[in-house]
Amino acid sequence: MKICVLSDTHIPDRARELPSVLIEELKTADMVIHAGDLVDPAVYKALCEVCKDVRIVSGNMDPAELKNKFPDRRLIKAGSFTIGVVHGWGPPNHIMHIVKDVFKAEAPDIVIFGHSHQVCNTRDGKTLYFNPGSPTDNVFAAFKSFGIIEITDTITARIVKL
């Protein structure tokens, strides 16, 4: 199973549309996970046009329309693994403490988050913590990016720089 992961698209504030390289990658995905801050509801529509299985959580910058449509956190089953998804909040240097606490009781295999626009692909114990960065903004990061997670009998995750 191939999962494309993105967050913090902030359309139209940071870009008019998703990068074409990302759109092409999304077309080959079995699932797309967006970890919040779409900002424009049209982003959801665009994602659904290229992938049948789109999972989203709302972020702090999303308008009420999106916050009412999507939860602020969710658990997803992918094969034999569990994925926790949350946008995150607060200062970027405390984001790991925040997202670890959100799913403490569930202990998912993967925790996907956003908010900081800074990539993260690290394990703590048996949990993979994964932030794909932002495909449209590099004000808070050295580059624009998204992520790909491959799930078979193991988990492989990588950051794709744009």
Phi, psi and omega per residue, in radians:
M1 nan 2.256 3.107
K2 -1.864 2.166 3.128
I3 -2.048 2.129 3.013
C4 -1.591 2.340 -3.047
V5 -2.129 2.263 3.062
L6 -2.477 2.870 3.136
S7 -2.761 2.870 2.969
D8 0.905 0.891 3.104
T9 -1.319 -0.542 3.033
H10 0.821 0.761 3.112
I11 -1.523 2.308 0.172
P12 -1.714 0.173 -3.079
D13 -1.136 -0.708 -3.066
R14 -1.841 -0.327 3.096
A15 -2.836 2.789 3.119
R16 -1.403 -0.504 -3.087
E17 -2.743 2.966 3.088
L18 -1.226 2.507 3.122
P19 -1.043 2.483 -3.102
S20 -1.074 -0.596 3.101
V21 -1.068 -0.722 3.105
L22 -1.155 -0.770 3.135
I23 -1.011 -0.758 3.129
E24 -1.093 -0.692 3.118
E25 -1.178 -0.690 3.139
L26 -1.063 -0.559 -3.134
K27 -1.115 -0.407 -3.114
T28 -1.708 0.058 -3.074
A29 -1.526 2.572 2.995
D30 -1.432 -0.476 -3.133
M31 -2.628 2.570 3.024
V32 -2.096 2.298 3.057
I33 -2.069 2.177 3.076
H34 -1.979 2.132 -3.050
A35 -1.621 0.603 2.964
G36 1.660 2.884 -3.035
D37 1.142 0.888 2.977
L38 -1.204 -0.765 -3.098
V39 1.326 -0.940 3.140
D40 -1.769 2.185 3.101
P41 -0.989 -0.379 3.112
A42 -1.093 -0.409 3.103
V43 -1.102 -0.755 3.108
Y44 -1.040 -0.799 3.130
K45 -1.055 -0.770 3.137
A46 -1.084 -0.695 3.128
L47 -1.153 -0.736 3.137
C48 -1.145 -0.433 3.111
E49 -1.265 -0.387 -3.097
V50 -1.944 -0.196 3.123
C51 -2.547 2.419 -3.103
K52 -1.302 -0.491 -3.035
D53 -2.030 1.686 -3.108
V54 -2.025 2.173 3.129
R55 -2.063 2.340 -3.037
I56 -2.397 2.535 2.880
V57 -2.068 2.676 3.122
S58 -1.442 2.696 3.113
G59 -2.059 3.040 -3.069
N60 -1.148 -0.422 -3.124
M61 -1.676 -0.023 -3.138
D62 -1.305 2.494 3.114
P63 -1.241 2.903 -3.113
A64 -0.932 -0.653 3.132
E65 -0.956 -0.750 3.136
L66 -1.389 -0.640 3.114
K67 -1.123 -0.559 3.099
N68 -1.350 -0.454 -3.094
K69 -1.506 -0.629 -3.041
F70 -2.091 2.502 3.128
P71 -1.223 2.881 3.085
D72 -1.529 -0.163 3.032
R73 -2.704 2.695 3.100
R74 -2.750 2.741 3.024
L75 -1.964 2.397 -3.100
I76 -2.243 2.358 3.009
K77 -1.597 2.273 3.087
A78 -2.364 1.812 -3.020
G79 1.096 -2.281 3.127
S80 -1.636 0.173 -3.078
F81 -1.911 2.722 3.075
T82 -1.996 2.352 -3.141
I83 -2.053 2.217 2.999
G84 -1.731 2.374 -3.127
V85 -2.236 2.263 3.085
V86 -2.619 2.597 3.114
H87 -1.284 -0.868 -3.059
G88 1.785 2.976 -3.111
W89 -2.844 2.988 3.087
G90 1.451 -3.020 -3.121
P91 -1.087 2.396 -3.115
P92 -0.971 -0.565 -3.106
N93 -1.287 -0.123 3.090
H94 -1.969 0.096 -3.022
I95 -1.057 -0.677 -3.131
M96 -1.105 -0.727 3.113
H97 -1.086 -0.700 -3.117
I98 -1.149 -0.885 -3.074
V99 -1.228 -0.515 3.064
K100 -1.112 -0.699 -3.136
D101 -1.213 -0.577 -3.087
V102 -1.027 -0.713 -3.056
F103 -1.951 0.389 -3.099
K104 -0.975 -0.792 -3.091
A105 -1.206 -0.614 -3.073
E106 -1.455 -0.470 -3.123
A107 0.848 1.033 3.135
P108 -1.193 2.840 3.111
D109 -1.288 -0.562 3.139
I110 -2.307 2.408 2.966
V111 -2.084 2.042 3.106
I112 -1.776 2.353 3.139
F113 -2.588 2.987 3.129
G114 -2.370 -2.277 3.043
H115 1.351 -0.885 -3.035
S116 -1.412 -0.285 -3.058
H117 1.160 0.134 -3.109
Q118 -1.897 2.273 -3.077
V119 -1.142 2.625 3.058
C120 -2.613 2.281 3.085
N121 -2.569 1.371 -3.006
T122 -2.437 2.631 3.090
R123 -1.793 2.505 2.981
D124 -2.312 1.867 -2.993
G125 1.176 -2.277 -3.140
K126 -1.652 0.047 -3.097
T127 -1.744 2.314 3.024
L128 -1.590 2.201 3.058
Y129 -1.828 2.179 -2.960
F130 -2.362 2.050 3.023
N131 -2.080 2.072 -3.079
P132 -1.357 -0.052 -3.034
G133 1.337 -2.677 -3.136
S134 -2.228 2.322 3.101
P135 -1.420 -0.069 -3.059
T136 -2.199 -0.075 -3.032
D137 -2.513 2.279 3.042
N138 -2.227 0.472 3.087
V139 -1.115 -0.675 -3.109
F140 -1.764 0.109 -3.093
A141 -2.498 2.884 -3.107
A142 -1.338 -0.312 -3.093
F143 -2.758 2.830 3.025
K144 -1.481 2.610 -3.045
S145 -2.863 2.955 2.953
F146 -2.572 3.116 -3.080
G147 -2.237 2.782 3.041
I148 -2.301 2.239 3.056
I149 -2.048 2.228 3.080
E150 -1.886 2.227 3.130
I151 -2.079 2.103 2.990
T152 -2.187 -2.097 2.988
D153 -1.540 -0.042 3.043
T154 -2.360 3.057 3.112
I155 -1.988 2.224 3.033
T156 -2.152 2.254 -3.109
A157 -2.301 2.456 3.102
R158 -2.537 2.690 3.071
I159 -1.702 2.373 3.092
V160 -1.920 2.031 3.105
K161 -1.409 2.406 3.097
L162 -1.767 nan nan
